[in-house]
Amino acid sequence: MSKEAKPADLRAKTPDELQTMLLSLRKTQFNLRFQRATGQLEGLGQVRQVRRDIARVKTIIAQKKSASSAASI
C-alpha cells in the first residue's frame, strides 16, 4: 500500500475486507523487513507507514467488534 489508509475509508469496509487488507499489509511488512535486512530497501519511511496502516486497520476491526457486541446485548 503506497499511500496512507484513511480511517474514514477503513470504517466503510466490511470486517472481511479489513481482514483481507490486514493480511496484505502484513505480507508487505514482511517483504519490506526482508528488503531492509538484505540492504535493498531504499525508502525507510515505507516500513513506518505500513506499520501505522496495520495499527489503523487493527483499531477499526476492534471498534467494529466492540460495537457489534454492544449492539447484541
Rosetta blueprint (number, residue, H / E / L):
1 M L
2 S L
3 K L
4 E L
5 A L
6 K L
7 P H
8 A H
9 D H
10 L H
11 R H
12 A L
13 K L
14 T L
15 P H
16 D H
17 E H
18 L H
19 Q H
20 T H
21 M H
22 L H
23 L H
24 S H
25 L H
26 R H
27 K H
28 T H
29 Q H
30 F H
31 N H
32 L H
33 R H
34 F H
35 Q H
36 R H
37 A H
38 T L
39 G L
40 Q L
41 L L
42 E L
43 G L
44 L L
45 G H
46 Q H
47 V H
48 R H
49 Q H
50 V H
51 R H
52 R H
53 D H
54 I H
55 A H
56 R H
57 V H
58 K H
59 T H
60 I H
61 I H
62 A H
63 Q H
64 K H
65 K H
66 S H
67 A H
68 S H
69 S H
70 A H
71 A H
72 S H
73 I L
